């Protein structure tokens, strides 16, 4: 049953990530991958809110939402792919993207834990 919940959440997360990224590209066309940055920040905020300061019981909602949905909604592979593309075109923007992503994602997770208290 857990695998089914992970698969269902993962498919919804992947479709959500793709759809939101495409929307953000249309709204904010730029050289920097702002869609991936925004998606990862939102995902980190949500996981912070869900997990809070303690590990929840690993029930079906955990497998669906945390492992499945958020696992495929946020993505390290898209982050690293965009980073390599930026390194090949503009090292300063690439460095800024890396620092901004790491800082804002950690900050968003922290804010999420504060919200869940």
N, C-alpha and C positions, 0 to 999 in steps of 0.2 A: 504494500500500500504506500510506503514511503517513497518508493521509486516512481510510482504513478503521480504522487503529489509533486515531486521534484520535476518530473517531466512536464506536467501541466503548468506549473509555475514558471519553469524555464522557457517554455514556448511563449507564454504571455509576456514574460520579461524581455525576450529577444525581439518580439514584434513591437513591443512598446518602445524599446530603445531605438530600433530602426525608424519607427514612425516619428518619434519625438526629434531624433537627429535630423531627419529630412525636413521637418517643419522648422527647426531652428536654423538650418542652412538657408531656407527660403527667407526667413525673417531677418537673419543677421549674416548675410554673405560676407565672409572675411577669410583671410589667409589662415588665421589661427582656428584650430578645431574647437570652437566654443560649444558646439553641440555635445561633444564627448565630455568636455569639462563640466557643463551644466548637468548632464545626466549623472556623472559620477558624484558630483556634489549632492544632488537630490538623493541618490541611492545611499550615500554615506549618512545623510541626515536621517533617512528612513531606518537604516539598520541601527543607528544610535538610538532612535526612538523605540524601536522594537526590543532591542537587547537591553537598553538601559545600562545600569551598572552591574547587572548580574546575568548569568546565563539562564534563559527561560527553560521550561520543560520542553523537551523535544517532541512535541505533538505534531499532528498533521499540518497545522498552520505554520509551524516553524519550518518544516520541510518544504511546504509550498512557497512561503513568502521569503524566508531568509536564504535557504539553499537554492531553491528554484528561481523565483522571480528576481530577487536582488542579485543572485549569482550571475544571471544572464543579462540583467538590466545594466548593471555596472560592468565595466570590462577593462581589464588590464591590457588585453591584446589591442584594443582600439587605441588606448592611450599610448602604448609603445609604438604602434604603427604610425600614428600621427606625429609622434616625437621624432622618429627616424626621418619622416618626410620633411619636417621642419629643419632638422639638422642639415639635411642636404640642400636646403634653400636659404636658411637664415638661422645661424647659431644663437644669436641673441634672443630671437623669438622662441626658439626651442628651449633655451635655458629658462626663460620667463615662464613658459608653459609648464615645464617640469616643476619648478618651485611653486607656482600658483596652484597647480593641481594637488600636489602633496599637502601644502599648507591648508588650502580650503577644504579638502576632503577630510583631513583630520579634524579641523575646526568644526565642520558640519556634523561629524560623528559625535563630537563632544557636545555640541548644542543639542543634538538629538537626545543624548543621555540626560541632559538637564531638563529638557521638555518632558521626558518620561518619568521624572521623579514625582 
